[in-house]
Amino acid sequence: MLKRKKRILLLMREYVLGGAETQFRYLVEYAESHKWKLDVLIEHDLNKEDDILKKYLRSFRSIRFYEMNGGRDCGKLYYSIMLHVLREIVHTKYNVCLIYYPPDLTIALFMRILGTRVVYSERVDATDIAINEYYQKCLKLCDWILVNSKYAKEKLERLTGRKVGLIRNGKPVVTQLPIKKEREICRMLVPARIVPPKNQMLLLYYLKEYPDFTGKLIFAGLEEDKTYWNKLKQFVRRNNLWSQVEFLGHVDNLEKEYEKADLIVLPSIAEGTPNVVLEAYAYGRPVIVSDVGEERNLVKNPRLRFGVKNPEEIDSCIKYVEGLSDNLYRELIERNRKIVIENYSIEKMCNSFYKVLSRW
């Protein structure tokens, strides 16, 4: 009888997309350097080519990558994942499957039938689970539930009646950028993929309603939702805002954009632990965020938060940052960077995942 090799299976929507994918890329890179037996199945939810993934395919040795054209059809996605697992079943025993995309919860029963443990890692605020009874039923089949924020942990523990593990995000250690000498906000950076939950439209409303602000708004992120992206561009065109707005698309390395920015803005309707805030803190740039979920825990000063439908509160936040004295501004920047360095280590994050994934 053939002895099957034991491996871990990780399901990813794309290799490059949003904050969740960034965190799991850190995990995959760590796994490669520590020679974990890991298979990564890229679903290609958006049916797109991924040049960054191709580079990894050439350089990785311990990690095995598989790609499929999943699209947004959950039935087709489910079938493709099952087909992959069944093709590998003769030679590979998947001890555990790690998932984070709520639709992938539908694969839990199939995995359990095959004797594979299932770990679900919530990356936002658990709203998709809370409003979907079928996802809740599938979640009951998972052996372990993880989150990256206290807010999601409390929400899922109330919903499931189970203990939920908290593993904080990890961020690379980067050099702090020179602190801005001037307080005037001339360039606001919004590093987020273009989708409705990221709520970029709110910032365009701010530009329209506050013409006294003559600075620029820079959107840096993959145009995931083309309909929403076109809606944003139409709003810019209709209100003659092109001189104040730039869409950069996906940027591999945002350090230069952080360096040029006077303020980082995250207007999301929902978030887990936002990578954008951690990056801004690490680079030494002030951040204002929407007043939701975990962002309240990460950005504790209410004068740096605004309502998801209130452009006037954005204006108040901007004026607050502009009005900070040099000493208070420096204290803010240094305190924020310290938070990231002390609490958001990539090594700690990856080791915490490994403790869970190696239990079986």
PEZI-V601010 format. One line per field, one symbol per residue. ss: DSSP state (@ for helix, = for strand, . for the rest). phi: phi as a letter, one per 30 degrees, with the letter a starting at -180 (. if undefined). Layout:
ss->???
phi->???
//
This chain:
ss->....========......@@@@@@@@@@@@@@@....=====........@@@@@@@@@....====......@@@@@@@@@@@@@@@...========..@@@@@@@@@@@@...======....@@@@..@@@@@@@....====..@@@@@@@@@@@....==....=...............=====....@@@..@@@@@@@@@......=====.....@@@@@@@@@@@@@...@@@=====.....@@@@@@..====........@@@@@@@@@...====....@@@@...@@@==....@@@@@@@@@@@@...@@@@@@@@@@@@@@@@@@.=@@@@@@@@@@@@...
phi->.dcdddbccccbdbdbabdddedddedddddddchddbcccddhechbdbdddeddedcdbddccbbbcdicdddddedddeddddddddcbcddbccbbceededdededdddicdbcccdcccideddcbddeddddddddbcbbcbdededdddddcicdbdcbdecbddbdddedddccdccbccbdaddbeddideedddddddbdddcdccccbldddcdddddddddddddchcedcbbcdidcdbceddddddcacbbcedbbccdeeddddeddibdbbbddbhdddddcddddcbbddbbdddddddddddddddeddddddddddddedddbbddddeddddddddcdc
//
